[in-house]
Amino acid sequence: MFGHGLVQVFQGRHTVLPISRTEADITKREEVRSAFLKLRPDVVIHAAAIPSPDVCEANPALAYLVNVHGTHHVAEAASEIGAGLAYISSDAVFDGRKQHPYTEADLAIPHTVYGRTKLRGEQIVATLPKHWIFRVSVLFGPGKANFIEKGLRAIAAGEDYTVASDQTASATYTLDAAEKILDVVESGCHGLYHLSNQGACTRYELARHAAEVAGLDANKVIGVPSDLMGRRAKRLKYGVMEMRALKEAGFSLPRPWQSALADYLSHYLANL
Ligand SMILES: NC(=O)c1ccc[n+]([C@@H]2O[C@H](COP(=O)([O-])OP(=O)(O)OC[C@H]3O[C@@H](n4cnc5c(N)ncnc54)[C@H](OP(=O)(O)O)[C@@H]3O)[C@@H](O)[C@H]2O)c1
């Protein structure tokens, strides 16, 4: 999903060479290396991962293979050709115990396999002189069915849609985040950035708001505590991120999530 948005936005200003798993499986060092040696990009945007906390919790070996060893191969190959490397990370590097927004200076103590692999990925990428780390959260956007699209389709089909009522985070429209990544990468201001749309919401509020804007019955969105949802990996109760590094570097912040969501729905989910 995020790869799709990054390609869409970056190709407006740059030559983009999208690489999928077919061209380079990141768990295979030589495949990554030969792809980079052939294409010789100036900048690599690394969005590949096993992004499901439940899959990672159920299969830690796979999670470490892709999210950690894979990232190591990408970093090594980027370093060999002298490319800058932008890594997509997650609010899952935090434990969710804070009651007010996490800043880039907060200690990251992940409490899931997924979060630990993403933090290890950050540490690997941070060894490169030309690196950017963007922590995003609750992605929605075109390219792949996300939880908003799945929910709206279920409601449009007359079904209830059950979502967590107790997970507060910063929703992120992939196209808005990609625009900001483009600005930051072009500026050459390396480092760690929190990146999302502005404002905080629970999954329940996000799904309800999406149903209302789409003209569907918002009462079909049923909020339940995440612990009762039978998920394998623990979810962050609180993952709101303050975008302090972007502000301090003089970048404008992405618009509020409500406006981004309305834009996404009108462009991509108008005909449910
Ligand atoms: N979704 C969220 O809410 C969220 C929140 C915070 C951070 N993130 C991060 O954002 C990034 C993008 O996530 P997403 O939601 O866009 O996930 P996604 O749609 O599942 O995209 C992940 C991509 O990684 C590819 N991939 C997996 N294993 C690979 C391998 N061994 N070699 C090469 N490519 C491989 C997948 O290819 P296949 O399709 O072939 O499997 C897929 O194209 C990830 O780094 C994730 O950790 C996501």
The ligand as a Gaussian input file, in Angstrom:
#p B3LYP/6-31G(d) Opt

LIG

0 1
 N       -0.074000      -0.547000       7.441000
 C        0.137000       0.222000       8.495000
 O       -0.806000       0.687000       9.153000
 C        1.557000       0.572000       8.893000
 C        1.748000       1.325000      10.070000
 C        3.050000       1.690000      10.426000
 C        4.120000       1.314000       9.627000
 N        3.908000       0.576000       8.515000
 C        5.078000       0.221000       7.709000
 O        4.873000       0.735000       6.406000
 C        5.523000      -0.089000       5.442000
 C        4.564000      -0.459000       4.345000
 O        3.463000      -1.159000       4.900000
 P        2.143000      -1.428000       4.045000
 O        1.000000      -1.265000       4.973000
 O        2.196000      -0.664000       2.773000
 O        2.286000      -2.989000       3.797000
 P        2.039000      -3.863000       2.483000
 O        0.991000      -3.271000       1.627000
 O        1.867000      -5.273000       2.957000
 O        3.429000      -3.713000       1.754000
 C        4.569000      -4.424000       2.163000
 C        5.316000      -4.794000       0.919000
 O        6.512000      -5.483000       1.322000
 C        6.717000      -6.501000       0.373000
 N        7.568000      -7.561000       0.894000
 C        7.304000      -8.405000       1.911000
 N        8.314000      -9.290000       2.038000
 C        9.222000      -8.982000       1.081000
 C       10.467000      -9.534000       0.701000
 N       10.992000     -10.599000       1.328000
 N       11.139000      -8.975000      -0.335000
 C       10.623000      -7.917000      -0.987000
 N        9.439000      -7.357000      -0.694000
 C        8.747000      -7.886000       0.341000
 C        5.327000      -7.023000       0.077000
 O        5.374000      -7.753000      -1.129000
 P        4.287000      -8.905000      -1.415000
 O        3.041000      -8.167000      -1.756000
 O        4.885000      -9.664000      -2.530000
 O        4.158000      -9.677000      -0.151000
 C        4.540000      -5.724000      -0.024000
 O        4.601000      -5.211000      -1.321000
 C        6.088000      -1.282000       6.219000
 O        7.444000      -1.046000       6.475000
 C        5.311000      -1.260000       7.518000
 O        6.070000      -1.818000       8.566000
 C        2.655000       0.200000       8.125000

